[in-house]
Amino acid sequence: MFWTELCFILVALMIGARIGRRIFRDGRRVRRRRDGFYFWPDAFYATD
């Protein structure tokens, strides 16, 4: 029982780390994309 639970916890942690990294990367990409496409045109329109 102990070893099966330990293996299950380790696998769950590995999967969670992978999913967390993917979500973190996507969040950074979305943030950069938002900075590039939404805030820049606003600055250009403000100057015009």
PDB file of N, CA, C, O and CB in Angstrom:
ATOM      1  N   MET A   1       0.826  -1.203   0.000  1.00  0.00           N
ATOM      2  CA  MET A   1       0.000   0.000   0.000  1.00  0.00           C
ATOM      3  C   MET A   1       0.865   1.260   0.000  1.00  0.00           C
ATOM      4  O   MET A   1       0.624   2.195  -0.765  1.00  0.00           O
ATOM      5  CB  MET A   1      -0.937   0.002   1.212  1.00  0.00           C
ATOM      6  N   PHE A   2       1.861   1.267   0.860  1.00  0.00           N
ATOM      7  CA  PHE A   2       2.690   2.473   0.973  1.00  0.00           C
ATOM      8  C   PHE A   2       3.382   2.797  -0.352  1.00  0.00           C
ATOM      9  O   PHE A   2       3.396   3.949  -0.787  1.00  0.00           O
ATOM     10  CB  PHE A   2       3.738   2.297   2.084  1.00  0.00           C
ATOM     11  N   TRP A   3       3.961   1.764  -0.995  1.00  0.00           N
ATOM     12  CA  TRP A   3       4.709   2.015  -2.230  1.00  0.00           C
ATOM     13  C   TRP A   3       3.781   2.432  -3.361  1.00  0.00           C
ATOM     14  O   TRP A   3       4.120   3.312  -4.153  1.00  0.00           O
ATOM     15  CB  TRP A   3       5.500   0.771  -2.639  1.00  0.00           C
ATOM     16  N   THR A   4       2.604   1.801  -3.441  1.00  0.00           N
ATOM     17  CA  THR A   4       1.678   2.182  -4.518  1.00  0.00           C
ATOM     18  C   THR A   4       1.214   3.623  -4.328  1.00  0.00           C
ATOM     19  O   THR A   4       1.124   4.378  -5.296  1.00  0.00           O
ATOM     20  CB  THR A   4       0.457   1.226  -4.557  1.00  0.00           C
ATOM     21  N   GLU A   5       0.921   4.009  -3.088  1.00  0.00           N
ATOM     22  CA  GLU A   5       0.516   5.392  -2.829  1.00  0.00           C
ATOM     23  C   GLU A   5       1.647   6.355  -3.159  1.00  0.00           C
ATOM     24  O   GLU A   5       1.413   7.416  -3.739  1.00  0.00           O
ATOM     25  CB  GLU A   5       0.085   5.564  -1.365  1.00  0.00           C
ATOM     26  N   LEU A   6       2.876   5.990  -2.790  1.00  0.00           N
ATOM     27  CA  LEU A   6       4.025   6.848  -3.063  1.00  0.00           C
ATOM     28  C   LEU A   6       4.209   7.027  -4.570  1.00  0.00           C
ATOM     29  O   LEU A   6       4.430   8.140  -5.048  1.00  0.00           O
ATOM     30  CB  LEU A   6       5.302   6.258  -2.431  1.00  0.00           C
ATOM     31  N   CYS A   7       4.115   5.918  -5.315  1.00  0.00           N
ATOM     32  CA  CYS A   7       4.258   6.007  -6.778  1.00  0.00           C
ATOM     33  C   CYS A   7       3.146   6.874  -7.363  1.00  0.00           C
ATOM     34  O   CYS A   7       3.398   7.696  -8.244  1.00  0.00           O
ATOM     35  CB  CYS A   7       4.232   4.592  -7.423  1.00  0.00           C
ATOM     36  N   PHE A   8       1.931   6.696  -6.883  1.00  0.00           N
ATOM     37  CA  PHE A   8       0.807   7.482  -7.389  1.00  0.00           C
ATOM     38  C   PHE A   8       1.034   8.972  -7.133  1.00  0.00           C
ATOM     39  O   PHE A   8       0.788   9.801  -8.009  1.00  0.00           O
ATOM     40  CB  PHE A   8      -0.510   7.023  -6.735  1.00  0.00           C
ATOM     41  N   ILE A   9       1.505   9.310  -5.928  1.00  0.00           N
ATOM     42  CA  ILE A   9       1.765  10.711  -5.579  1.00  0.00           C
ATOM     43  C   ILE A   9       2.870  11.280  -6.473  1.00  0.00           C
ATOM     44  O   ILE A   9       2.769  12.412  -6.947  1.00  0.00           O
ATOM     45  CB  ILE A   9       2.162  10.840  -4.082  1.00  0.00           C
ATOM     46  N   LEU A  10       3.923  10.491  -6.700  1.00  0.00           N
ATOM     47  CA  LEU A  10       5.020  10.966  -7.548  1.00  0.00           C
ATOM     48  C   LEU A  10       4.530  11.227  -8.967  1.00  0.00           C
ATOM     49  O   LEU A  10       4.855  12.257  -9.559  1.00  0.00           O
ATOM     50  CB  LEU A  10       6.172   9.946  -7.564  1.00  0.00           C
ATOM     51  N   VAL A  11       3.748  10.294  -9.515  1.00  0.00           N
ATOM     52  CA  VAL A  11       3.219  10.473 -10.875  1.00  0.00           C
ATOM     53  C   VAL A  11       2.313  11.705 -10.929  1.00  0.00           C
ATOM     54  O   VAL A  11       2.383  12.488 -11.877  1.00  0.00           O
ATOM     55  CB  VAL A  11       2.437   9.208 -11.333  1.00  0.00           C
ATOM     56  N   ALA A  12       1.471  11.875  -9.919  1.00  0.00           N
ATOM     57  CA  ALA A  12       0.574  13.026  -9.893  1.00  0.00           C
ATOM     58  C   ALA A  12       1.373  14.330  -9.842  1.00  0.00           C
ATOM     59  O   ALA A  12       1.024  15.301 -10.514  1.00  0.00           O
ATOM     60  CB  ALA A  12      -0.383  12.935  -8.687  1.00  0.00           C
ATOM     61  N   LEU A  13       2.437  14.351  -9.051  1.00  0.00           N
ATOM     62  CA  LEU A  13       3.274  15.553  -8.968  1.00  0.00           C
ATOM     63  C   LEU A  13       3.942  15.853 -10.307  1.00  0.00           C
ATOM     64  O   LEU A  13       4.007  17.008 -10.726  1.00  0.00           O
ATOM     65  CB  LEU A  13       4.339  15.390  -7.876  1.00  0.00           C
ATOM     66  N   MET A  14       4.439  14.811 -10.978  1.00  0.00           N
ATOM     67  CA  MET A  14       5.083  15.013 -12.281  1.00  0.00           C
ATOM     68  C   MET A  14       4.090  15.573 -13.290  1.00  0.00           C
ATOM     69  O   MET A  14       4.399  16.513 -14.022  1.00  0.00           O
ATOM     70  CB  MET A  14       5.680  13.691 -12.802  1.00  0.00           C
ATOM     71  N   ILE A  15       2.885  14.985 -13.326  1.00  0.00           N
ATOM     72  CA  ILE A  15       1.861  15.462 -14.266  1.00  0.00           C
ATOM     73  C   ILE A  15       1.471  16.901 -13.916  1.00  0.00           C
ATOM     74  O   ILE A  15       1.333  17.743 -14.803  1.00  0.00           O
ATOM     75  CB  ILE A  15       0.606  14.533 -14.239  1.00  0.00           C
ATOM     76  N   GLY A  16       1.293  17.177 -12.625  1.00  0.00           N
ATOM     77  CA  GLY A  16       0.925  18.526 -12.206  1.00  0.00           C
ATOM     78  C   GLY A  16       2.000  19.545 -12.564  1.00  0.00           C
ATOM     79  O   GLY A  16       1.684  20.666 -12.963  1.00  0.00           O
ATOM     80  N   ALA A  17       3.268  19.162 -12.425  1.00  0.00           N
ATOM     81  CA  ALA A  17       4.361  20.075 -12.766  1.00  0.00           C
ATOM     82  C   ALA A  17       4.354  20.372 -14.261  1.00  0.00           C
ATOM     83  O   ALA A  17       4.556  21.513 -14.676  1.00  0.00           O
ATOM     84  CB  ALA A  17       5.720  19.479 -12.345  1.00  0.00           C
ATOM     85  N   ARG A  18       4.119  19.332 -15.070  1.00  0.00           N
ATOM     86  CA  ARG A  18       4.080  19.550 -16.526  1.00  0.00           C
ATOM     87  C   ARG A  18       2.931  20.469 -16.899  1.00  0.00           C
ATOM     88  O   ARG A  18       3.108  21.411 -17.671  1.00  0.00           O
ATOM     89  CB  ARG A  18       3.947  18.211 -17.276  1.00  0.00           C
ATOM     90  N   ILE A  19       1.745  20.194 -16.349  1.00  0.00           N
ATOM     91  CA  ILE A  19       0.576  21.018 -16.668  1.00  0.00           C
ATOM     92  C   ILE A  19       0.799  22.451 -16.169  1.00  0.00           C
ATOM     93  O   ILE A  19       0.469  23.412 -16.864  1.00  0.00           O
ATOM     94  CB  ILE A  19      -0.715  20.414 -16.036  1.00  0.00           C
ATOM     95  N   GLY A  20       1.357  22.587 -14.966  1.00  0.00           N
ATOM     96  CA  GLY A  20       1.610  23.915 -14.422  1.00  0.00           C
ATOM     97  C   GLY A  20       2.581  24.710 -15.281  1.00  0.00           C
ATOM     98  O   GLY A  20       2.378  25.900 -15.521  1.00  0.00           O
ATOM     99  N   ARG A  21       3.637  24.047 -15.745  1.00  0.00           N
ATOM    100  CA  ARG A  21       4.598  24.735 -16.620  1.00  0.00           C
ATOM    101  C   ARG A  21       3.926  25.178 -17.908  1.00  0.00           C
ATOM    102  O   ARG A  21       4.151  26.292 -18.381  1.00  0.00           O
ATOM    103  CB  ARG A  21       5.797  23.823 -16.938  1.00  0.00           C
ATOM    104  N   ARG A  22       3.094  24.300 -18.480  1.00  0.00           N
ATOM    105  CA  ARG A  22       2.418  24.645 -19.733  1.00  0.00           C
ATOM    106  C   ARG A  22       1.498  25.841 -19.525  1.00  0.00           C
ATOM    107  O   ARG A  22       1.471  26.756 -20.349  1.00  0.00           O
ATOM    108  CB  ARG A  22       1.616  23.441 -20.270  1.00  0.00           C
ATOM    109  N   ILE A  23       0.743  25.837 -18.423  1.00  0.00           N
ATOM    110  CA  ILE A  23      -0.166  26.952 -18.139  1.00  0.00           C
ATOM    111  C   ILE A  23       0.641  28.233 -17.917  1.00  0.00           C
ATOM    112  O   ILE A  23       0.260  29.300 -18.397  1.00  0.00           O
ATOM    113  CB  ILE A  23      -1.050  26.641 -16.895  1.00  0.00           C
ATOM    114  N   PHE A  24       1.765  28.125 -17.182  1.00  0.00           N
ATOM    115  CA  PHE A  24       2.596  29.300 -16.915  1.00  0.00           C
ATOM    116  C   PHE A  24       3.146  29.876 -18.217  1.00  0.00           C
ATOM    117  O   PHE A  24       3.134  31.090 -18.419  1.00  0.00           O
ATOM    118  CB  PHE A  24       3.753  28.939 -15.961  1.00  0.00           C
ATOM    119  N   ARG A  25       3.636  28.985 -19.115  1.00  0.00           N
ATOM    120  CA  ARG A  25       4.158  29.452 -20.407  1.00  0.00           C
ATOM    121  C   ARG A  25       3.059  30.112 -21.222  1.00  0.00           C
ATOM    122  O   ARG A  25       3.274  31.177 -21.799  1.00  0.00           O
ATOM    123  CB  ARG A  25       4.773  28.286 -21.200  1.00  0.00           C
ATOM    124  N   ASP A  26       1.872  29.487 -21.278  1.00  0.00           N
ATOM    125  CA  ASP A  26       0.770  30.071 -22.040  1.00  0.00           C
ATOM    126  C   ASP A  26       0.393  31.429 -21.463  1.00  0.00           C
ATOM    127  O   ASP A  26       0.117  32.366 -22.212  1.00  0.00           O
ATOM    128  CB  ASP A  26      -0.451  29.129 -22.042  1.00  0.00           C
ATOM    129  N   GLY A  27       0.379  31.544 -20.136  1.00  0.00           N
ATOM    130  CA  GLY A  27       0.042  32.814 -19.507  1.00  0.00           C
ATOM    131  C   GLY A  27       1.037  33.898 -19.884  1.00  0.00           C
ATOM    132  O   GLY A  27       0.645  35.030 -20.167  1.00  0.00           O
ATOM    133  N   ARG A  28       2.331  33.558 -19.889  1.00  0.00           N
ATOM    134  CA  ARG A  28       3.345  34.541 -20.274  1.00  0.00           C
ATOM    135  C   ARG A  28       3.164  34.942 -21.727  1.00  0.00           C
ATOM    136  O   ARG A  28       3.268  36.120 -22.068  1.00  0.00           O
ATOM    137  CB  ARG A  28       4.761  33.984 -20.048  1.00  0.00           C
ATOM    138  N   ARG A  29       2.890  33.951 -22.598  1.00  0.00           N
ATOM    139  CA  ARG A  29       2.678  34.255 -24.017  1.00  0.00           C
ATOM    140  C   ARG A  29       1.486  35.178 -24.198  1.00  0.00           C
ATOM    141  O   ARG A  29       1.556  36.162 -24.934  1.00  0.00           O
ATOM    142  CB  ARG A  29       2.470  32.966 -24.823  1.00  0.00           C
ATOM    143  N   VAL A  30       0.384  34.854 -23.516  1.00  0.00           N
ATOM    144  CA  VAL A  30      -0.822  35.681 -23.656  1.00  0.00           C
ATOM    145  C   VAL A  30      -0.543  37.094 -23.164  1.00  0.00           C
ATOM    146  O   VAL A  30      -0.976  38.067 -23.780  1.00  0.00           O
ATOM    147  CB  VAL A  30      -2.011  35.065 -22.873  1.00  0.00           C
ATOM    148  N   ARG A  31       0.181  37.205 -22.057  1.00  0.00           N
ATOM    149  CA  ARG A  31       0.492  38.523 -21.506  1.00  0.00           C
ATOM    150  C   ARG A  31       1.324  39.328 -22.503  1.00  0.00           C
ATOM    151  O   ARG A  31       1.047  40.502 -22.747  1.00  0.00           O
ATOM    152  CB  ARG A  31       1.243  38.388 -20.160  1.00  0.00           C
ATOM    153  N   ARG A  32       2.351  38.685 -23.080  1.00  0.00           N
ATOM    154  CA  ARG A  32       3.188  39.378 -24.067  1.00  0.00           C
ATOM    155  C   ARG A  32       2.362  39.773 -25.279  1.00  0.00           C
ATOM    156  O   ARG A  32       2.476  40.889 -25.785  1.00  0.00           O
ATOM    157  CB  ARG A  32       4.372  38.493 -24.499  1.00  0.00           C
ATOM    158  N   ARG A  33       1.518  38.838 -25.744  1.00  0.00           N
ATOM    159  CA  ARG A  33       0.694  39.113 -26.912  1.00  0.00           C
ATOM    160  C   ARG A  33      -0.219  40.303 -26.624  1.00  0.00           C
ATOM    161  O   ARG A  33      -0.403  41.179 -27.470  1.00  0.00           O
ATOM    162  CB  ARG A  33      -0.138  37.867 -27.306  1.00  0.00           C
ATOM    163  N   ARG A  34      -0.785  40.322 -25.421  1.00  0.00           N
ATOM    164  CA  ARG A  34      -1.673  41.416 -25.044  1.00  0.00           C
ATOM    165  C   ARG A  34      -0.892  42.733 -25.025  1.00  0.00           C
ATOM    166  O   ARG A  34      -1.384  43.755 -25.505  1.00  0.00           O
ATOM    167  CB  ARG A  34      -2.321  41.144 -23.662  1.00  0.00           C
ATOM    168  N   ASP A  35       0.320  42.709 -24.471  1.00  0.00           N
ATOM    169  CA  ASP A  35       1.147  43.917 -24.442  1.00  0.00           C
ATOM    170  C   ASP A  35       1.429  44.387 -25.861  1.00  0.00           C
ATOM    171  O   ASP A  35       1.361  45.582 -26.150  1.00  0.00           O
ATOM    172  CB  ASP A  35       2.471  43.662 -23.686  1.00  0.00           C
ATOM    173  N   GLY A  36       1.749  43.439 -26.756  1.00  0.00           N
ATOM    174  CA  GLY A  36       2.123  43.802 -28.122  1.00  0.00           C
ATOM    175  C   GLY A  36       0.952  44.325 -28.930  1.00  0.00           C
ATOM    176  O   GLY A  36       1.077  45.332 -29.628  1.00  0.00           O
ATOM    177  N   PHE A  37      -0.207  43.640 -28.841  1.00  0.00           N
ATOM    178  CA  PHE A  37      -1.286  43.948 -29.777  1.00  0.00           C
ATOM    179  C   PHE A  37      -2.328  44.910 -29.220  1.00  0.00           C
ATOM    180  O   PHE A  37      -2.979  45.621 -29.986  1.00  0.00           O
ATOM    181  CB  PHE A  37      -1.960  42.683 -30.192  1.00  0.00           C
ATOM    182  N   TYR A  38      -2.498  44.945 -27.896  1.00  0.00           N
ATOM    183  CA  TYR A  38      -3.551  45.801 -27.361  1.00  0.00           C
ATOM    184  C   TYR A  38      -3.021  47.155 -26.893  1.00  0.00           C
ATOM    185  O   TYR A  38      -3.660  48.183 -27.120  1.00  0.00           O
ATOM    186  CB  TYR A  38      -4.247  45.103 -26.217  1.00  0.00           C
ATOM    187  N   PHE A  39      -1.860  47.162 -26.241  1.00  0.00           N
ATOM    188  CA  PHE A  39      -1.377  48.416 -25.668  1.00  0.00           C
ATOM    189  C   PHE A  39      -0.659  49.286 -26.702  1.00  0.00           C
ATOM    190  O   PHE A  39      -0.725  50.513 -26.626  1.00  0.00           O
ATOM    191  CB  PHE A  39      -0.446  48.128 -24.502  1.00  0.00           C
ATOM    192  N   TRP A  40       0.029  48.661 -27.672  1.00  0.00           N
ATOM    193  CA  TRP A  40       0.741  49.474 -28.663  1.00  0.00           C
ATOM    194  C   TRP A  40      -0.204  50.312 -29.518  1.00  0.00           C
ATOM    195  O   TRP A  40       0.027  51.513 -29.659  1.00  0.00           O
ATOM    196  CB  TRP A  40       1.577  48.582 -29.559  1.00  0.00           C
ATOM    197  N   PRO A  41      -1.273  49.725 -30.103  1.00  0.00           N
ATOM    198  CA  PRO A  41      -2.188  50.555 -30.901  1.00  0.00           C
ATOM    199  C   PRO A  41      -2.791  51.687 -30.076  1.00  0.00           C
ATOM    200  O   PRO A  41      -2.984  52.788 -30.592  1.00  0.00           O
ATOM    201  CB  PRO A  41      -3.307  49.693 -31.488  1.00  0.00           C
ATOM    202  N   ASP A  42      -3.088  51.435 -28.814  1.00  0.00           N
ATOM    203  CA  ASP A  42      -3.620  52.503 -27.965  1.00  0.00           C
ATOM    204  C   ASP A  42      -2.625  53.654 -27.881  1.00  0.00           C
ATOM    205  O   ASP A  42      -3.017  54.820 -27.946  1.00  0.00           O
ATOM    206  CB  ASP A  42      -3.942  51.970 -26.552  1.00  0.00           C
ATOM    207  N   ALA A  43      -1.342  53.336 -27.737  1.00  0.00           N
ATOM    208  CA  ALA A  43      -0.323  54.385 -27.651  1.00  0.00           C
ATOM    209  C   ALA A  43      -0.256  55.156 -28.970  1.00  0.00           C
ATOM    210  O   ALA A  43      -0.141  56.382 -28.967  1.00  0.00           O
ATOM    211  CB  ALA A  43       1.065  53.779 -27.306  1.00  0.00           C
ATOM    212  N   PHE A  44      -0.328  54.443 -30.094  1.00  0.00           N
ATOM    213  CA  PHE A  44      -0.269  55.120 -31.396  1.00  0.00           C
ATOM    214  C   PHE A  44      -1.482  56.031 -31.582  1.00  0.00           C
ATOM    215  O   PHE A  44      -1.353  57.161 -32.052  1.00  0.00           O
ATOM    216  CB  PHE A  44      -0.197  54.085 -32.546  1.00  0.00           C
ATOM    217  N   TYR A  45      -2.669  55.525 -31.206  1.00  0.00           N
ATOM    218  CA  TYR A  45      -3.868  56.348 -31.365  1.00  0.00           C
ATOM    219  C   TYR A  45      -3.794  57.579 -30.466  1.00  0.00           C
ATOM    220  O   TYR A  45      -4.239  58.661 -30.849  1.00  0.00           O
ATOM    221  CB  TYR A  45      -5.134  55.528 -31.045  1.00  0.00           C
ATOM    222  N   ALA A  46      -3.229  57.410 -29.269  1.00  0.00           N
ATOM    223  CA  ALA A  46      -3.122  58.535 -28.342  1.00  0.00           C
ATOM    224  C   ALA A  46      -2.199  59.607 -28.928  1.00  0.00           C
ATOM    225  O   ALA A  46      -2.480  60.799 -28.801  1.00  0.00           O
ATOM    226  CB  ALA A  46      -2.597  58.060 -26.962  1.00  0.00           C
ATOM    227  N   THR A  47      -1.096  59.191 -29.570  1.00  0.00           N
ATOM    228  CA  THR A  47      -0.168  60.168 -30.146  1.00  0.00           C
ATOM    229  C   THR A  47      -0.806  60.837 -31.358  1.00  0.00           C
ATOM    230  O   THR A  47      -0.604  62.030 -31.580  1.00  0.00           O
ATOM    231  CB  THR A  47       1.171  59.491 -30.542  1.00  0.00           C
ATOM    232  N   ASP A  48      -1.577  60.080 -32.148  1.00  0.00           N
ATOM    233  CA  ASP A  48      -2.234  60.669 -33.316  1.00  0.00           C
ATOM    234  C   ASP A  48      -3.350  61.612 -32.842  1.00  0.00           C
ATOM    235  O   ASP A  48      -4.037  62.218 -33.664  1.00  0.00           O
ATOM    236  CB  ASP A  48      -2.809  59.553 -34.257  1.00  0.00           C
TER     237      ASP A  48
END
